[in-house]
């Protein structure tokens, strides 16, 4: 055995075991300390804000009970986004046609990307399909917002929906337009 290599913890059923901070016995790193279910988070016994470094594995349900509220990933994300919005911080991605100002919150128009939007609007007005528009942009070498070289029809679909323009072919080809009375 190589003396310089770190000592490996004991193995059981293909995963490493680690000592429990409270019981002095070995437990699975994927097992909730309270109920034995699959652990989703490492809960700090002493809050990090108070210098706590020891954690115990908990499932979402037990973690929520420890904090006195629901702690699902969706709820945590929703709460975090609401706090950012309340502080006036920007949330989400910067849309095509705009750049982020130096204040990190205000959107300013990007002339080059506005031209791309005008081209997409024009191609859509001519009746091109979403795939046809994506193919045209790819052939012209126009980069996406993320500076990628490949446009997809789903990206165009998102833009068309966000910008609120549609094709002149919006009526279903098999059904006659319904008259409004």
C-alpha positions as CSV (number, residue, x, y, z in Angstrom):
1,X,0.0,0.0,0.0
2,X,1.3,3.4,-0.9
3,X,1.8,5.5,2.3
4,X,1.5,8.8,0.4
5,X,-2.0,8.2,-0.9
6,X,-4.9,9.5,1.2
7,X,-6.8,6.9,3.2
8,X,-10.0,5.9,1.5
9,X,-13.2,5.6,3.5
10,X,-14.9,2.2,3.7
11,X,-17.1,1.2,0.8
12,X,-20.5,-0.4,0.9
13,X,-22.7,-1.3,-2.1
14,X,-20.6,0.8,-4.5
15,X,-20.6,4.1,-2.7
16,X,-18.5,5.6,0.0
17,X,-19.7,5.7,3.6
18,X,-18.9,8.7,5.8
19,X,-19.1,9.1,9.6
20,X,-22.3,10.5,11.0
21,X,-21.6,13.8,12.9
22,X,-23.8,12.7,15.8
23,X,-23.8,9.0,16.1
24,X,-20.2,8.0,15.5
25,X,-21.3,5.4,13.1
26,X,-21.2,5.1,9.3
27,X,-24.1,6.2,7.2
28,X,-24.8,6.6,3.4
29,X,-24.1,10.1,2.0
30,X,-27.4,9.7,0.1
31,X,-29.6,8.9,3.1
32,X,-31.6,11.5,5.1
33,X,-30.3,11.8,8.7
34,X,-33.9,12.1,10.0
35,X,-36.1,9.7,8.1
36,X,-33.7,7.6,6.0
37,X,-35.1,8.7,2.7
38,X,-32.9,9.8,-0.2
39,X,-31.0,13.0,0.9
40,X,-31.3,16.0,-1.4
41,X,-29.4,18.7,0.6
42,X,-26.6,19.0,3.1
43,X,-28.2,21.0,6.0
44,X,-25.8,23.2,8.1
45,X,-26.3,22.2,11.8
46,X,-25.1,25.7,12.8
47,X,-26.0,28.3,10.2
48,X,-23.2,29.3,7.8
49,X,-23.8,33.0,8.8
50,X,-22.7,32.0,12.3
51,X,-19.6,30.1,11.2
52,X,-21.1,26.7,11.0
53,X,-19.3,24.1,8.8
54,X,-20.8,20.8,9.9
55,X,-23.6,19.5,7.7
56,X,-26.1,16.6,7.9
57,X,-27.8,15.1,4.8
58,X,-31.6,15.8,4.7
59,X,-34.4,15.1,2.3
60,X,-36.4,18.1,1.0
61,X,-39.2,17.3,3.4
62,X,-37.1,17.2,6.6
63,X,-35.1,20.2,5.4
64,X,-38.3,22.1,5.1
65,X,-39.3,21.0,8.6
66,X,-36.0,22.1,10.0
67,X,-36.6,25.6,8.5
68,X,-40.3,25.6,9.2
69,X,-41.3,26.0,5.6
70,X,-41.5,24.2,2.2
71,X,-38.0,23.8,0.9
72,X,-38.5,22.3,-2.6
73,X,-36.2,23.4,-5.4
74,X,-39.1,25.2,-7.1
75,X,-40.0,27.1,-3.9
76,X,-36.4,28.0,-3.2
77,X,-35.9,29.3,-6.7
78,X,-39.2,31.3,-6.7
79,X,-38.2,32.8,-3.3
80,X,-34.7,33.7,-4.5
81,X,-36.0,35.4,-7.7
82,X,-38.6,37.3,-5.7
83,X,-35.9,38.6,-3.4
84,X,-33.7,39.7,-6.4
85,X,-36.7,41.4,-8.0
86,X,-37.5,43.2,-4.7
87,X,-33.9,44.5,-4.5
88,X,-34.2,45.8,-8.0
89,X,-31.7,43.3,-9.5
90,X,-32.2,42.0,-13.0
91,X,-33.5,38.5,-13.4
92,X,-33.5,36.4,-16.6
93,X,-31.5,36.7,-19.8
94,X,-30.9,39.7,-21.9
95,X,-33.2,39.4,-25.0
96,X,-32.1,39.6,-28.6
97,X,-32.0,43.3,-29.7
98,X,-30.8,44.6,-26.4
99,X,-27.6,44.8,-24.3
100,X,-27.3,45.4,-20.5
101,X,-26.3,48.9,-19.4
102,X,-23.5,49.4,-17.0
103,X,-25.9,49.6,-14.1
104,X,-26.6,45.9,-14.6
105,X,-30.4,46.5,-14.8
106,X,-31.3,48.7,-17.7
107,X,-31.7,47.4,-21.3
108,X,-30.3,49.4,-24.1
109,X,-31.0,48.7,-27.8
110,X,-28.3,46.9,-29.8
111,X,-28.5,48.3,-33.4
112,X,-27.0,45.2,-35.1
113,X,-29.4,42.8,-33.3
114,X,-32.3,45.2,-34.0
115,X,-31.5,44.7,-37.7
116,X,-31.6,40.9,-37.2
117,X,-35.1,41.3,-35.6
118,X,-36.2,43.4,-38.6
119,X,-34.9,40.7,-41.0
120,X,-36.8,38.0,-39.1
121,X,-40.0,40.1,-39.1
122,X,-39.6,40.7,-42.9
123,X,-39.0,37.0,-43.6
124,X,-41.9,36.0,-41.5
125,X,-44.2,38.5,-43.3
126,X,-43.1,36.9,-46.6
127,X,-44.5,33.6,-45.3
128,X,-41.3,31.8,-44.5
129,X,-41.5,29.0,-42.0
130,X,-39.6,29.1,-38.8
131,X,-37.2,26.5,-40.1
132,X,-36.8,28.6,-43.3
133,X,-36.0,31.7,-41.3
134,X,-33.4,29.8,-39.2
135,X,-31.8,28.4,-42.4
136,X,-31.7,31.9,-44.0
137,X,-30.0,33.4,-40.9
138,X,-27.5,30.5,-40.8
139,X,-26.7,30.9,-44.6
140,X,-26.2,34.7,-44.1
141,X,-23.8,33.9,-41.2
142,X,-25.7,36.0,-38.7
143,X,-24.8,35.0,-35.1
144,X,-27.3,34.3,-32.4
145,X,-27.5,36.4,-29.2
146,X,-24.9,34.0,-27.6
147,X,-22.6,34.4,-30.6
148,X,-23.3,30.9,-31.9
149,X,-23.4,30.2,-35.6
150,X,-26.5,28.0,-35.6
151,X,-30.1,29.3,-35.4
152,X,-32.8,26.8,-34.7
153,X,-36.5,27.0,-35.5
154,X,-37.3,26.9,-31.7
155,X,-35.2,30.0,-31.2
156,X,-37.2,31.8,-34.0
157,X,-40.5,30.5,-32.5
158,X,-39.6,32.1,-29.2
159,X,-38.7,35.4,-30.8
160,X,-41.9,35.4,-32.9
161,X,-43.9,34.8,-29.8
162,X,-42.1,37.3,-27.7
163,X,-42.1,40.0,-30.3
164,X,-45.7,39.4,-31.2
165,X,-45.6,39.1,-35.0
166,X,-46.9,36.2,-37.0
167,X,-47.0,34.9,-40.5
168,X,-49.7,35.9,-43.0
169,X,-50.5,32.2,-43.0
170,X,-51.9,32.1,-39.5
171,X,-55.2,30.7,-40.6
172,X,-55.4,26.9,-40.7
173,X,-55.2,25.8,-44.3
174,X,-58.0,23.3,-44.1
175,X,-60.5,25.4,-42.1
176,X,-62.2,28.5,-43.6
177,X,-61.8,31.7,-41.5
178,X,-64.6,32.1,-39.0
179,X,-66.7,35.2,-39.3
180,X,-67.3,37.3,-36.3
181,X,-70.9,38.2,-35.6
